Amino acid sequence: MPSPTTLLRPFVQQKSPAAYAYQYLLSTPPQYEEDSSKKWPLILFLHGAGESARGGQNDLEFVKRHGIPKLVTAYELIQAGKPPIVHVPDLKAAKKTVDEEEPDAASLPVPEETAKLVAETFITVSPQVDLTKGYGWNAHVLEHLLNEIEDTYRVDASRIYVTGVSMGGQGTWNIALHNPQRFAAIAPICGGTDTLRLGLIKHLPVWVFHGVLDNIIPITESEQAVEALQEHGGKVKYTSYPRAKHDSWTETYNNPEVVKWFLEHKKERNVKRT
């Protein structure tokens, strides 16, 4: 059991000072306070429609259901001597969305290695879309949020990564296209994009994931994006899961090699943010 000084700082629920910006979850590594000069890599995680806010008081808890915030939550449980099984709010009473049509693996244990790697290595930021204000991720608002985080926390600007699922997979593509020089690597999961503009990110390492049996967002959405990037000479990897439907994210985020892949990439130059 680690000493209190090495425990992860718990998720902090934040509301941006700007009225139009997203509320979000944020975590920092256990050693963050020990060296005030050290800067840390950052992962921005974009959830799917099923984890959006719907006007409830505790809606931000929905974001812990999948992906990066689920891994950090599992790490907190491990440090507390509990099983790494993340209990999420019951969404059955909430308004149904397309991302909830398939049962997920939220009740399964999270691999300790992956949870540890994410929580101890990265600052993580997981904002939330409010469905009462509109569907989908806004790249301009996300840019404001990233600026806010960089101004507040010790972020290594050469190692900022973005990943997301479904609606968040599309958002991952879109924010990379919105500011092609900001990120060191991106990993969109089961989300499509405008293939006409993908030449803008041909320099950017990309790892795409999709389930072959996806009946919500067809796998052709990812295949077309991968093909377009390849035609531009892009740095793209592609993983398809033959047995997966819409949930192609659980296997992806449970895999420590995906996290290690992020860490392999760093921007060659620290381009000034726009």
TILUM-134590 format. One record per residue (C-alpha): residue number from 1; x, y, z. Coordinates in steps of 0.1 Angstrom, whole numbers, plus 5000, padded with zeros to 4 digits. Layout:
<recs>
<rec><nr>NUM</nr><x>X</x><y>Y</y><z>Z</z></rec>
...
</recs>
This chain:
<recs>
<rec><nr>1</nr><x>5000</x><y>5000</y><z>5000</z></rec>
<rec><nr>2</nr><x>5016</x><y>5033</y><z>4990</z></rec>
<rec><nr>3</nr><x>5021</x><y>5061</y><z>5015</z></rec>
<rec><nr>4</nr><x>4996</x><y>5090</y><z>5014</z></rec>
<rec><nr>5</nr><x>5021</x><y>5113</y><z>4997</z></rec>
<rec><nr>6</nr><x>5022</x><y>5090</y><z>4966</z></rec>
<rec><nr>7</nr><x>4984</x><y>5085</y><z>4963</z></rec>
<rec><nr>8</nr><x>4968</x><y>5098</y><z>4932</z></rec>
<rec><nr>9</nr><x>4952</x><y>5131</y><z>4935</z></rec>
<rec><nr>10</nr><x>4915</x><y>5123</y><z>4932</z></rec>
<rec><nr>11</nr><x>4895</x><y>5133</y><z>4902</z></rec>
<rec><nr>12</nr><x>4886</x><y>5169</y><z>4904</z></rec>
<rec><nr>13</nr><x>4853</x><y>5179</y><z>4889</z></rec>
<rec><nr>14</nr><x>4857</x><y>5213</y><z>4873</z></rec>
<rec><nr>15</nr><x>4836</x><y>5239</y><z>4857</z></rec>
<rec><nr>16</nr><x>4855</x><y>5262</y><z>4833</z></rec>
<rec><nr>17</nr><x>4854</x><y>5299</y><z>4842</z></rec>
<rec><nr>18</nr><x>4840</x><y>5305</y><z>4807</z></rec>
<rec><nr>19</nr><x>4802</x><y>5302</y><z>4806</z></rec>
<rec><nr>20</nr><x>4803</x><y>5284</y><z>4773</z></rec>
<rec><nr>21</nr><x>4830</x><y>5258</y><z>4781</z></rec>
<rec><nr>22</nr><x>4826</x><y>5222</y><z>4791</z></rec>
<rec><nr>23</nr><x>4826</x><y>5208</y><z>4827</z></rec>
<rec><nr>24</nr><x>4853</x><y>5182</y><z>4830</z></rec>
<rec><nr>25</nr><x>4871</x><y>5156</y><z>4851</z></rec>
<rec><nr>26</nr><x>4908</x><y>5160</y><z>4857</z></rec>
<rec><nr>27</nr><x>4935</x><y>5139</y><z>4873</z></rec>
<rec><nr>28</nr><x>4972</x><y>5144</y><z>4879</z></rec>
<rec><nr>29</nr><x>4999</x><y>5118</y><z>4886</z></rec>
<rec><nr>30</nr><x>5008</x><y>5108</y><z>4922</z></rec>
<rec><nr>31</nr><x>5042</x><y>5125</y><z>4920</z></rec>
<rec><nr>32</nr><x>5028</x><y>5158</y><z>4904</z></rec>
<rec><nr>33</nr><x>5034</x><y>5179</y><z>4935</z></rec>
<rec><nr>34</nr><x>5069</x><y>5166</y><z>4943</z></rec>
<rec><nr>35</nr><x>5088</x><y>5184</y><z>4915</z></rec>
<rec><nr>36</nr><x>5074</x><y>5218</y><z>4906</z></rec>
<rec><nr>37</nr><x>5096</x><y>5220</y><z>4875</z></rec>
<rec><nr>38</nr><x>5085</x><y>5188</y><z>4859</z></rec>
<rec><nr>39</nr><x>5060</x><y>5189</y><z>4830</z></rec>
<rec><nr>40</nr><x>5037</x><y>5160</y><z>4822</z></rec>
<rec><nr>41</nr><x>5021</x><y>5145</y><z>4791</z></rec>
<rec><nr>42</nr><x>4984</x><y>5151</y><z>4788</z></rec>
<rec><nr>43</nr><x>4956</x><y>5129</y><z>4774</z></rec>
<rec><nr>44</nr><x>4924</x><y>5145</y><z>4764</z></rec>
<rec><nr>45</nr><x>4895</x><y>5120</y><z>4764</z></rec>
<rec><nr>46</nr><x>4862</x><y>5126</y><z>4745</z></rec>
<rec><nr>47</nr><x>4833</x><y>5104</y><z>4755</z></rec>
<rec><nr>48</nr><x>4805</x><y>5090</y><z>4734</z></rec>
<rec><nr>49</nr><x>4769</x><y>5103</y><z>4733</z></rec>
<rec><nr>50</nr><x>4758</x><y>5079</y><z>4760</z></rec>
<rec><nr>51</nr><x>4779</x><y>5096</y><z>4786</z></rec>
<rec><nr>52</nr><x>4766</x><y>5131</y><z>4779</z></rec>
<rec><nr>53</nr><x>4750</x><y>5153</y><z>4805</z></rec>
<rec><nr>54</nr><x>4712</x><y>5155</y><z>4806</z></rec>
<rec><nr>55</nr><x>4706</x><y>5182</y><z>4831</z></rec>
<rec><nr>56</nr><x>4711</x><y>5161</y><z>4862</z></rec>
<rec><nr>57</nr><x>4732</x><y>5171</y><z>4893</z></rec>
<rec><nr>58</nr><x>4757</x><y>5142</y><z>4891</z></rec>
<rec><nr>59</nr><x>4758</x><y>5138</y><z>4853</z></rec>
<rec><nr>60</nr><x>4796</x><y>5142</y><z>4853</z></rec>
<rec><nr>61</nr><x>4799</x><y>5108</y><z>4868</z></rec>
<rec><nr>62</nr><x>4787</x><y>5093</y><z>4835</z></rec>
<rec><nr>63</nr><x>4821</x><y>5102</y><z>4820</z></rec>
<rec><nr>64</nr><x>4838</x><y>5075</y><z>4842</z></rec>
<rec><nr>65</nr><x>4819</x><y>5048</y><z>4823</z></rec>
<rec><nr>66</nr><x>4845</x><y>5042</y><z>4797</z></rec>
<rec><nr>67</nr><x>4880</x><y>5049</y><z>4785</z></rec>
<rec><nr>68</nr><x>4907</x><y>5071</y><z>4802</z></rec>
<rec><nr>69</nr><x>4886</x><y>5083</y><z>4832</z></rec>
<rec><nr>70</nr><x>4875</x><y>5047</y><z>4838</z></rec>
<rec><nr>71</nr><x>4912</x><y>5036</y><z>4840</z></rec>
<rec><nr>72</nr><x>4921</x><y>5064</y><z>4864</z></rec>
<rec><nr>73</nr><x>4890</x><y>5056</y><z>4886</z></rec>
<rec><nr>74</nr><x>4902</x><y>5019</y><z>4886</z></rec>
<rec><nr>75</nr><x>4936</x><y>5030</y><z>4897</z></rec>
<rec><nr>76</nr><x>4921</x><y>5049</y><z>4927</z></rec>
<rec><nr>77</nr><x>4903</x><y>5017</y><z>4937</z></rec>
<rec><nr>78</nr><x>4935</x><y>4996</y><z>4934</z></rec>
<rec><nr>79</nr><x>4953</x><y>5021</y><z>4957</z></rec>
<rec><nr>80</nr><x>4925</x><y>5018</y><z>4982</z></rec>
<rec><nr>81</nr><x>4928</x><y>4980</y><z>4982</z></rec>
<rec><nr>82</nr><x>4896</x><y>4974</y><z>4963</z></rec>
<rec><nr>83</nr><x>4889</x><y>4954</y><z>4931</z></rec>
<rec><nr>84</nr><x>4894</x><y>4975</y><z>4899</z></rec>
<rec><nr>85</nr><x>4857</x><y>4974</y><z>4889</z></rec>
<rec><nr>86</nr><x>4843</x><y>5008</y><z>4882</z></rec>
<rec><nr>87</nr><x>4807</x><y>5012</y><z>4892</z></rec>
<rec><nr>88</nr><x>4789</x><y>5038</y><z>4870</z></rec>
<rec><nr>89</nr><x>4756</x><y>5054</y><z>4873</z></rec>
<rec><nr>90</nr><x>4725</x><y>5035</y><z>4861</z></rec>
<rec><nr>91</nr><x>4717</x><y>5050</y><z>4828</z></rec>
<rec><nr>92</nr><x>4685</x><y>5030</y><z>4822</z></rec>
<rec><nr>93</nr><x>4664</x><y>5057</y><z>4837</z></rec>
<rec><nr>94</nr><x>4682</x><y>5084</y><z>4816</z></rec>
<rec><nr>95</nr><x>4672</x><y>5093</y><z>4781</z></rec>
<rec><nr>96</nr><x>4684</x><y>5067</y><z>4756</z></rec>
<rec><nr>97</nr><x>4709</x><y>5076</y><z>4729</z></rec>
<rec><nr>98</nr><x>4724</x><y>5056</y><z>4700</z></rec>
<rec><nr>99</nr><x>4756</x><y>5048</y><z>4721</z></rec>
<rec><nr>100</nr><x>4735</x><y>5029</y><z>4747</z></rec>
<rec><nr>101</nr><x>4720</x><y>5004</y><z>4723</z></rec>
<rec><nr>102</nr><x>4747</x><y>4978</y><z>4730</z></rec>
<rec><nr>103</nr><x>4755</x><y>4965</y><z>4765</z></rec>
<rec><nr>104</nr><x>4790</x><y>4975</y><z>4776</z></rec>
<rec><nr>105</nr><x>4818</x><y>4959</y><z>4796</z></rec>
<rec><nr>106</nr><x>4817</x><y>4985</y><z>4823</z></rec>
<rec><nr>107</nr><x>4813</x><y>4959</y><z>4851</z></rec>
<rec><nr>108</nr><x>4844</x><y>4939</y><z>4841</z></rec>
<rec><nr>109</nr><x>4877</x><y>4944</y><z>4860</z></rec>
<rec><nr>110</nr><x>4902</x><y>4969</y><z>4846</z></rec>
<rec><nr>111</nr><x>4937</x><y>4956</y><z>4839</z></rec>
<rec><nr>112</nr><x>4959</x><y>4969</y><z>4867</z></rec>
<rec><nr>113</nr><x>4989</x><y>4975</y><z>4844</z></rec>
<rec><nr>114</nr><x>4970</x><y>4998</y><z>4821</z></rec>
<rec><nr>115</nr><x>4953</x><y>5017</y><z>4849</z></rec>
<rec><nr>116</nr><x>4987</x><y>5023</y><z>4866</z></rec>
<rec><nr>117</nr><x>5004</x><y>5034</y><z>4834</z></rec>
<rec><nr>118</nr><x>4977</x><y>5060</y><z>4826</z></rec>
<rec><nr>119</nr><x>4972</x><y>5073</y><z>4861</z></rec>
<rec><nr>120</nr><x>5009</x><y>5076</y><z>4870</z></rec>
<rec><nr>121</nr><x>5021</x><y>5090</y><z>4837</z></rec>
<rec><nr>122</nr><x>4996</x><y>5115</y><z>4824</z></rec>
<rec><nr>123</nr><x>4975</x><y>5145</y><z>4833</z></rec>
<rec><nr>124</nr><x>4941</x><y>5134</y><z>4821</z></rec>
<rec><nr>125</nr><x>4913</x><y>5157</y><z>4810</z></rec>
<rec><nr>126</nr><x>4878</x><y>5143</y><z>4803</z></rec>
<rec><nr>127</nr><x>4852</x><y>5170</y><z>4794</z></rec>
<rec><nr>128</nr><x>4815</x><y>5164</y><z>4790</z></rec>
<rec><nr>129</nr><x>4790</x><y>5174</y><z>4764</z></rec>
<rec><nr>130</nr><x>4756</x><y>5187</y><z>4777</z></rec>
<rec><nr>131</nr><x>4729</x><y>5172</y><z>4754</z></rec>
<rec><nr>132</nr><x>4705</x><y>5199</y><z>4766</z></rec>
<rec><nr>133</nr><x>4727</x><y>5224</y><z>4747</z></rec>
<rec><nr>134</nr><x>4734</x><y>5204</y><z>4716</z></rec>
<rec><nr>135</nr><x>4749</x><y>5172</y><z>4702</z></rec>
<rec><nr>136</nr><x>4786</x><y>5166</y><z>4694</z></rec>
<rec><nr>137</nr><x>4820</x><y>5181</y><z>4703</z></rec>
<rec><nr>138</nr><x>4829</x><y>5217</y><z>4695</z></rec>
<rec><nr>139</nr><x>4865</x><y>5220</y><z>4685</z></rec>
<rec><nr>140</nr><x>4867</x><y>5257</y><z>4694</z></rec>
<rec><nr>141</nr><x>4854</x><y>5250</y><z>4729</z></rec>
<rec><nr>142</nr><x>4879</x><y>5221</y><z>4733</z></rec>
<rec><nr>143</nr><x>4907</x><y>5244</y><z>4723</z></rec>
<rec><nr>144</nr><x>4896</x><y>5269</y><z>4750</z></rec>
<rec><nr>145</nr><x>4896</x><y>5240</y><z>4775</z></rec>
<rec><nr>146</nr><x>4931</x><y>5229</y><z>4765</z></rec>
<rec><nr>147</nr><x>4944</x><y>5264</y><z>4768</z></rec>
<rec><nr>148</nr><x>4929</x><y>5267</y><z>4802</z></rec>
<rec><nr>149</nr><x>4945</x><y>5234</y><z>4814</z></rec>
<rec><nr>150</nr><x>4979</x><y>5244</y><z>4800</z></rec>
<rec><nr>151</nr><x>4977</x><y>5277</y><z>4818</z></rec>
<rec><nr>152</nr><x>4968</x><y>5260</y><z>4851</z></rec>
<rec><nr>153</nr><x>4988</x><y>5228</y><z>4851</z></rec>
<rec><nr>154</nr><x>5024</x><y>5218</y><z>4841</z></rec>
<rec><nr>155</nr><x>5016</x><y>5203</y><z>4807</z></rec>
<rec><nr>156</nr><x>5044</x><y>5192</y><z>4783</z></rec>
<rec><nr>157</nr><x>5031</x><y>5209</y><z>4752</z></rec>
<rec><nr>158</nr><x>5051</x><y>5186</y><z>4730</z></rec>
<rec><nr>159</nr><x>5032</x><y>5155</y><z>4744</z></rec>
<rec><nr>160</nr><x>4995</x><y>5163</y><z>4742</z></rec>
<rec><nr>161</nr><x>4973</x><y>5134</y><z>4729</z></rec>
<rec><nr>162</nr><x>4936</x><y>5131</y><z>4721</z></rec>
<rec><nr>163</nr><x>4914</x><y>5100</y><z>4719</z></rec>
<rec><nr>164</nr><x>4877</x><y>5093</y><z>4721</z></rec>
<rec><nr>165</nr><x>4849</x><y>5069</y><z>4713</z></rec>
<rec><nr>166</nr><x>4820</x><y>5071</y><z>4689</z></rec>
<rec><nr>167</nr><x>4808</x><y>5107</y><z>4690</z></rec>
<rec><nr>168</nr><x>4842</x><y>5113</y><z>4708</z></rec>
<rec><nr>169</nr><x>4860</x><y>5094</y><z>4680</z></rec>
<rec><nr>170</nr><x>4846</x><y>5119</y><z>4655</z></rec>
<rec><nr>171</nr><x>4855</x><y>5147</y><z>4679</z></rec>
<rec><nr>172</nr><x>4891</x><y>5133</y><z>4680</z></rec>
<rec><nr>173</nr><x>4894</x><y>5136</y><z>4643</z></rec>
<rec><nr>174</nr><x>4878</x><y>5170</y><z>4642</z></rec>
<rec><nr>175</nr><x>4899</x><y>5187</y><z>4669</z></rec>
<rec><nr>176</nr><x>4931</x><y>5174</y><z>4652</z></rec>
<rec><nr>177</nr><x>4919</x><y>5188</y><z>4619</z></rec>
<rec><nr>178</nr><x>4910</x><y>5221</y><z>4636</z></rec>
<rec><nr>179</nr><x>4945</x><y>5225</y><z>4650</z></rec>
<rec><nr>180</nr><x>4969</x><y>5200</y><z>4632</z></rec>
<rec><nr>181</nr><x>5000</x><y>5212</y><z>4650</z></rec>
<rec><nr>182</nr><x>4988</x><y>5209</y><z>4686</z></rec>
<rec><nr>183</nr><x>4989</x><y>5171</y><z>4692</z></rec>
<rec><nr>184</nr><x>5017</x><y>5146</y><z>4693</z></rec>
<rec><nr>185</nr><x>4994</x><y>5116</y><z>4684</z></rec>
<rec><nr>186</nr><x>4957</x><y>5108</y><z>4682</z></rec>
<rec><nr>187</nr><x>4936</x><y>5076</y><z>4686</z></rec>
<rec><nr>188</nr><x>4900</x><y>5079</y><z>4673</z></rec>
<rec><nr>189</nr><x>4878</x><y>5049</y><z>4681</z></rec>
<rec><nr>190</nr><x>4847</x><y>5040</y><z>4660</z></rec>
<rec><nr>191</nr><x>4842</x><y>5075</y><z>4647</z></rec>
<rec><nr>192</nr><x>4841</x><y>5090</y><z>4612</z></rec>
<rec><nr>193</nr><x>4854</x><y>5122</y><z>4598</z></rec>
<rec><nr>194</nr><x>4856</x><y>5145</y><z>4567</z></rec>
<rec><nr>195</nr><x>4881</x><y>5126</y><z>4546</z></rec>
<rec><nr>196</nr><x>4886</x><y>5155</y><z>4522</z></rec>
<rec><nr>197</nr><x>4907</x><y>5173</y><z>4548</z></rec>
<rec><nr>198</nr><x>4929</x><y>5145</y><z>4561</z></rec>
<rec><nr>199</nr><x>4959</x><y>5157</y><z>4543</z></rec>
<rec><nr>200</nr><x>4962</x><y>5184</y><z>4570</z></rec>
<rec><nr>201</nr><x>4972</x><y>5157</y><z>4595</z></rec>
<rec><nr>202</nr><x>4994</x><y>5135</y><z>4573</z></rec>
<rec><nr>203</nr><x>5023</x><y>5143</y><z>4597</z></rec>
<rec><nr>204</nr><x>5005</x><y>5132</y><z>4628</z></rec>
<rec><nr>205</nr><x>5007</x><y>5097</y><z>4642</z></rec>
<rec><nr>206</nr><x>4972</x><y>5082</y><z>4641</z></rec>
<rec><nr>207</nr><x>4960</x><y>5048</y><z>4654</z></rec>
<rec><nr>208</nr><x>4924</x><y>5040</y><z>4644</z></rec>
<rec><nr>209</nr><x>4902</x><y>5013</y><z>4660</z></rec>
<rec><nr>210</nr><x>4868</x><y>4999</y><z>4650</z></rec>
<rec><nr>211</nr><x>4846</x><y>4968</y><z>4655</z></rec>
<rec><nr>212</nr><x>4838</x><y>4949</y><z>4623</z></rec>
<rec><nr>213</nr><x>4803</x><y>4942</y><z>4635</z></rec>
<rec><nr>214</nr><x>4795</x><y>4978</y><z>4645</z></rec>
<rec><nr>215</nr><x>4758</x><y>4985</y><z>4637</z></rec>
<rec><nr>216</nr><x>4759</x><y>5021</y><z>4650</z></rec>
<rec><nr>217</nr><x>4788</x><y>5036</y><z>4631</z></rec>
<rec><nr>218</nr><x>4798</x><y>5014</y><z>4602</z></rec>
<rec><nr>219</nr><x>4834</x><y>5003</y><z>4600</z></rec>
<rec><nr>220</nr><x>4835</x><y>5018</y><z>4566</z></rec>
<rec><nr>221</nr><x>4837</x><y>5052</y><z>4583</z></rec>
<rec><nr>222</nr><x>4871</x><y>5043</y><z>4598</z></rec>
<rec><nr>223</nr><x>4883</x><y>5024</y><z>4567</z></rec>
<rec><nr>224</nr><x>4877</x><y>5054</y><z>4545</z></rec>
<rec><nr>225</nr><x>4896</x><y>5077</y><z>4568</z></rec>
<rec><nr>226</nr><x>4925</x><y>5053</y><z>4570</z></rec>
<rec><nr>227</nr><x>4926</x><y>5049</y><z>4532</z></rec>
<rec><nr>228</nr><x>4925</x><y>5087</y><z>4527</z></rec>
<rec><nr>229</nr><x>4954</x><y>5092</y><z>4552</z></rec>
<rec><nr>230</nr><x>4974</x><y>5064</y><z>4535</z></rec>
<rec><nr>231</nr><x>4969</x><y>5081</y><z>4501</z></rec>
<rec><nr>232</nr><x>4985</x><y>5113</y><z>4516</z></rec>
<rec><nr>233</nr><x>5014</x><y>5093</y><z>4530</z></rec>
<rec><nr>234</nr><x>5001</x><y>5096</y><z>4566</z></rec>
<rec><nr>235</nr><x>5014</x><y>5079</y><z>4597</z></rec>
<rec><nr>236</nr><x>4984</x><y>5057</y><z>4603</z></rec>
<rec><nr>237</nr><x>4979</x><y>5024</y><z>4621</z></rec>
<rec><nr>238</nr><x>4946</x><y>5005</y><z>4619</z></rec>
<rec><nr>239</nr><x>4931</x><y>4979</y><z>4642</z></rec>
<rec><nr>240</nr><x>4898</x><y>4962</y><z>4636</z></rec>
<rec><nr>241</nr><x>4881</x><y>4937</y><z>4660</z></rec>
<rec><nr>242</nr><x>4864</x><y>4909</y><z>4641</z></rec>
<rec><nr>243</nr><x>4839</x><y>4901</y><z>4669</z></rec>
<rec><nr>244</nr><x>4833</x><y>4936</y><z>4682</z></rec>
<rec><nr>245</nr><x>4801</x><y>4956</y><z>4676</z></rec>
<rec><nr>246</nr><x>4800</x><y>4992</y><z>4687</z></rec>
<rec><nr>247</nr><x>4821</x><y>4986</y><z>4718</z></rec>
<rec><nr>248</nr><x>4856</x><y>4986</y><z>4703</z></rec>
<rec><nr>249</nr><x>4869</x><y>5008</y><z>4731</z></rec>
<rec><nr>250</nr><x>4870</x><y>4984</y><z>4760</z></rec>
<rec><nr>251</nr><x>4896</x><y>4962</y><z>4744</z></rec>
<rec><nr>252</nr><x>4915</x><y>4992</y><z>4731</z></rec>
<rec><nr>253</nr><x>4918</x><y>5011</y><z>4764</z></rec>
<rec><nr>254</nr><x>4925</x><y>4979</y><z>4784</z></rec>
<rec><nr>255</nr><x>4956</x><y>4973</y><z>4762</z></rec>
<rec><nr>256</nr><x>4987</x><y>4989</y><z>4777</z></rec>
<rec><nr>257</nr><x>5004</x><y>4989</y><z>4743</z></rec>
<rec><nr>258</nr><x>4980</x><y>5016</y><z>4732</z></rec>
<rec><nr>259</nr><x>4992</x><y>5038</y><z>4761</z></rec>
<rec><nr>260</nr><x>5028</x><y>5030</y><z>4754</z></rec>
<rec><nr>261</nr><x>5022</x><y>5039</y><z>4717</z></rec>
<rec><nr>262</nr><x>5012</x><y>5074</y><z>4728</z></rec>
<rec><nr>263</nr><x>5044</x><y>5078</y><z>4748</z></rec>
<rec><nr>264</nr><x>5065</x><y>5069</y><z>4718</z></rec>
<rec><nr>265</nr><x>5054</x><y>5101</y><z>4701</z></rec>
<rec><nr>266</nr><x>5065</x><y>5136</y><z>4707</z></rec>
<rec><nr>267</nr><x>5062</x><y>5167</y><z>4686</z></rec>
<rec><nr>268</nr><x>5095</x><y>5175</y><z>4669</z></rec>
<rec><nr>269</nr><x>5090</x><y>5212</y><z>4675</z></rec>
<rec><nr>270</nr><x>5069</x><y>5229</y><z>4701</z></rec>
<rec><nr>271</nr><x>5047</x><y>5248</y><z>4678</z></rec>
<rec><nr>272</nr><x>5030</x><y>5277</y><z>4694</z></rec>
<rec><nr>273</nr><x>4993</x><y>5271</y><z>4701</z></rec>
<rec><nr>274</nr><x>4967</x><y>5289</y><z>4680</z></rec>
</recs>
